[in-house]
Amino acid sequence: MKKWIEKLDQKYLKICIYAAVTVLITVGLGAVLLCTGGFWLKLWTIISAVLKPIIIGGIISYLFSPVVNKLEEIFNRKKKHKWARGLSVLLTFLMVLIIVVLIALLIVVTVYRNVESINIDSIRNLAYTLQNEYQTIWNYFYDKIRSLNIQSANWGHVISIVTDIVKSFMSGLIFGVIFAIYFMMDGKRISTYWQRVFRVTIGKKNEDRCKQFIEDADRAFSGYIRGQFVDAMIIGVLSTIALLIGGIPSAILVGLFVAIGNMIPYVGPVVGYFMVVIVCIPTASFDKMAVGIIILTVLMFIDGNIINPKLLSNAVSVHPLLVVAALIAGGAIGGIVGMIVAVPTAALIKLQFDRYIDKMEGQQKQDK
């Protein structure tokens, strides 16, 4: 037996032993996970429940921190005050709350006016006309809807699911705001603590690399947010002016929603078209609706091909073609969420690649 083992190639024997041990460990871990699946599921539920408000709070803190820092600088211009940070956080949230309330009031007033001005006869005549002219299509869809047997749907279950989703969202948002307040109040202390943790666990050299990477990521994402915000404001103003000139009802409200929707790539046009239809249908202003859709189509074409790529390229220091390519790739991979993170991620990758090229050029110069 010993002589037979000595004849074997020791190198491949070690590889086979390592592979066998790896397979055994993997099978053992799989068996443990299978036997304790309920425990890990509960643990993941707890971790996800805690992480959700922390992530929401981190995002809110990241978005609001520039405003808080600016207000704190104003309060501490002549003398540093202990209350400056807390007051800055309070004023920032008050400003956001006032903006949300004003938008909600504008929506309520517009809906109320549209309801008052509903032209029932015009809408009924249009429905009859469409039904008569497209009777075949109408019957086809009517039969399809009846075949779905919607009456048998458990509406109580659907309402319960929607209620749970709303409750989960609201609880996550409320706790996220609480976390955001703590993050903004004690941000420096939290940052100092985690710097110590990284320094002890990964070493000073790796800490500097992580710090550089975080600074690069902050530049990329803050630049993207700033560029997207400016783009949304420009398109919102242009849409409002163009719709007012075109005589579209509630042009200011439509322009506001176009600006809000334009913060997310390719969502602005959908929101704009939907709002134009909503504000024109009650008064049966179908000619104005067509004009509004044409105006938004032209503006969105100009924004998507000229304004947005140029603004984002300046904000995140990448070429407009890379911005367009990143949006296409992000949409193909992750849909709307993918498009939101595509540009800053591409900018971050490009920045890291540029640093690598600079490092390699420096080494080549030293070798020469």
PyMOL commands that set and color helices and strands:
alter all, ss='L'
color gray80, all
select helices_A, chain A and resi 2-7+10-35+37-75+84-116+120-133+135-147+150-152+155-185+187-202+204-245+251-261+267-280+286-316+320-367
alter helices_A, ss='H'
color red, helices_A
deselect
rebuild
show_as cartoon
